[in-house]
């Protein structure tokens, strides 16, 4: 996406500098309309899959289809302006599209980087987990709250401390309930809880 954005930006600037004229054709208009409809359909379908599986590759693919739809829509606008003798709109629109695609590409790159470099869960998710833990009055203390990326989600590992007089069965039931609550969060795939007595 970033490479395409740079190439598009260069072409758009050249178009403005050298005053390239976009040749109007009814066939171009038809191709644009068919492309917009097709790409919008693909975007809706892939975006639905992305929401179901929360997969960064599907997300990138969906955005790519949406970008194609945007690019073709503005190309169609440029063609219509060109048919009325206004040619500079094509270069101006090209610059705007290039900036938009560049931004989208960088956003996806940052998300991918965070997954690959084992970045921990965000502070908001961590606070939600801590609040869940504090709802359990029998948990006296917590330590070693870690997160490990697993694909697009995280595995949470932590240690809880309970009353030393609590039975092993009760302490493990407590841990199981807490695991269930934390795993209910969207971006958590698994939870490992160690139980220590005080």
N, C-alpha and C positions, 0 to 999 in steps of 0.2 A: 504493500500500500504506500509506504514512504517513497519507494523508488518510482512508482507510478505518479505520485504527487509531484515529485521533483521534475520528472519528464514533462508532465502536463503544464507545470509552471513555466518551464523554459519555452515550450511551444506557445503558450498564451502570451508571454512577454514578446517573443519574436513576432507573433501575429500583430501586436500593437505597434511595435517598432517599424516593421516592414509593410504595415497596412495590408496584410493578406485579406483577400476577399473570399468569403464563404459563398460557394455557388449554390443557389437555391435549386432544389429538385423535389418534386412531389413524392418521388420514390424514397428520398431521405426522410421525409415526413412520415411516410407509412412505416418504414423500418424503425424509426424512433418510437412511434406509438406502440408497435408490436413488442419492441424491446422493453419499454416501460412496463407494460402489462405483464410480460413474462417475468421480468426481474422482481416486480412487486410480489407476484405470486410465489416465487422462490424465496424471497425474503420472509414472507409470512410463514411459509412452511418450515424453513430452517430455524427461524426465530422461535417457533413453537417447540421444535426439538430441543433448542438450547435451554428454554425455560424448564423443560422436562428433565434434561440430563445435566444441566449446569456445566456445560463443557466449553472450554475456551476456544477450541478449534471450530465448533459450531457457531460460537459467538462471532468469531472473526469472519467466518463464511457468510453469516447473516448480514454483517455490516458491509461486506464486500458487495453483496447483492443490492443492498440499500444504496451504497455509493454509486453503483452502476445505474440505478434508477434515477438518482439525483443528477448524475452527469448527463444522462440521456435526456432528461427533462429540460435541463438548461441548454443542451445542444439544440433541442427542438425550438426553444424560445429564440436562440440565436439565429436559427434558420428562418424563423418567421420575421425577425427583425431584418435579416439580410434580404429577404424578399421585398422589403420596403426601402432598400438602399442604405440601411444602418448597419455597417460592417464591424465597427469597433466594439459592439456589445459582445461579440464572440470572444475576443481577447480578455475583456474585463470579467466575463462570466468564468472563463477558464482559470483566471487567477484565484477567484473566490472558491471554485471547486477544488483546486489544488491545495489551498490552505485547509479546507474542510477535511479532505482525504488524508493530508499529512497529520492533522490533529488526531483523527481516528486511528491511524496507523501507530502513532506514538502511544496512545492510550492502551491499545492492545499489547504493544511491546512491553510496557511497564507491567501490565497484569501478568504476562507470560514470564517476565523476569522474576517477579515476586514468587511465582510457583517454582521456577527452576532453582532459585537461590535460597529456598527453604525459609522464606520470610515468615515470621510468627503471625498469629492471629492479630487482628487489629484491636486497639484498646477498647473499642465499643463492645466487641464480642467478649473480650476478657472481663469487662465490667458486668456483662449479663451473666456470665458463668459464676463470678464471685457472688452476685446477688442471689443466684439459685442456691449456692452453697450456704449462704447466710440464712436461708429460709429453714434450714435443718438445725434445730436447737441442740440436738445431740452431738453435732460436730463442734468440738471445742477449739480446733485450730486447723489450719491448712498450710502445706508447704509444697515446694517443688511443682508449681503449676507450669507445665511445659506444653508446647504445641509442635506437632510435626506435620508438614504438608503431606497429603496423600492424594495426588492428582489435584483436583480443584477444591478439595476439602481438607480438613485437619483431623489428626488424632490427638486427643487431649490426654495427658498423663498428670496425675496429681496425687498427693498424699494427704489423707485426712486423719485427724487424731480424735479418738473417742474415749469415753470413760473406761478405765481399765476393768471395771466391774461389769461392763456390758458383755453379754454372751457373744461368742463368735458368730452364732447364727444371726442374732439381731444386728450386729455390726456389719455383716455381709449383706443383709437385707437393706440396711441403710445405704450402703455403697451401691447396691443394684438400683435402688430407686433414684439415687443421684445420677448414676450413669444414664438411666432412661431419660431423665429431665434434660441433661446436657446434650444427649444424642438427638433430641427433638429439634435442636437448632439447625437451621438450613445448611450451614457450612461445616458441620461436624460429622465425620464419618464413623468415629469410634472413640470410646473413652476407657481409660485404664486407671483404676483407683486402688491405691495401696492404703490399707487400714492399719494404723498404729495405735496402741493403747496409751493413755496417759496414766 
